[in-house]
Amino acid sequence: MTFKNKLAATFTAITLAAGPAFVLPVQAQQPEAEVSGAEIDAFIGAYKDVVKIEQDYAQRLQTTEDKAEQEAMIEEAQVEMTQAVEDAPDIEVERYIEILQLAQADTDLQKELNSRLED
């Protein structure tokens, strides 16, 4: 899965778990365009935790074909991913989502995030 696809999947999961306040149209949210180096560092730390949870649940989802059980696992994963961002130092869920939004549209930011993820 490409970084952009992972961002989209993670964004969807976090926004669904965070609640209706974050499911507004992108245009209505006006994320802050500048992302500082410290914010990128904090984002990367949270993002790595979220991806680990996402990967764990992706494997677990493959172990059942029961739709109700799958839905319960997805909800559980969403809660855990949101909690991981809340527990991450120096970043709030709102800012994490803003950075995800920016990265979906800004190739320079995507490159910077990819670079830091590889470190």
KASULKA-V50705 format. One record per pair of residues at least 6 apart in sequence whose ideal C-beta (glycine too) atoms are under 6 Angstrom apart, sorted by the first residue. I is the first residue (numbers start at 1). GAP is how many residues later the second one is. D is the distance in Angstrom with one decimal. If there is no record, write none. Layout:
i->I gap->GAP d->D
i->I gap->GAP d->D
This chain:
i->3 gap->111 d->5.5
i->7 gap->93 d->5.7
i->7 gap->96 d->5.5
i->7 gap->97 d->5.7
i->10 gap->40 d->5.5
i->11 gap->89 d->4.3
i->13 gap->65 d->5.1
i->13 gap->68 d->5.4
i->14 gap->67 d->5.8
i->14 gap->68 d->5.9
i->15 gap->7 d->4.5
i->15 gap->8 d->5.5
i->16 gap->62 d->5.6
i->17 gap->61 d->3.3
i->17 gap->62 d->5.7
i->17 gap->65 d->4.1
i->18 gap->64 d->5.6
i->18 gap->75 d->5.6
i->22 gap->75 d->5.7
i->26 gap->75 d->5.8
i->31 gap->67 d->3.5
i->31 gap->70 d->5.1
i->31 gap->71 d->5.5
i->35 gap->64 d->5.8
i->42 gap->48 d->3.9
i->42 gap->49 d->3.8
i->43 gap->48 d->6.0
i->43 gap->56 d->4.9
i->44 gap->72 d->5.0
i->45 gap->43 d->5.5
i->46 gap->39 d->4.7
i->46 gap->42 d->3.6
i->46 gap->45 d->5.5
i->46 gap->50 d->5.7
i->49 gap->35 d->4.1
i->50 gap->31 d->4.7
i->50 gap->34 d->5.4
i->53 gap->27 d->4.9
i->53 gap->28 d->5.1
i->57 gap->16 d->5.9
i->57 gap->20 d->3.8
i->60 gap->13 d->5.9
i->61 gap->9 d->5.6
i->61 gap->12 d->5.6
i->85 gap->8 d->5.0
i->85 gap->11 d->4.8
i->86 gap->7 d->5.9
i->102 gap->7 d->5.5
i->103 gap->6 d->4.9
i->103 gap->7 d->5.3
i->103 gap->10 d->5.7
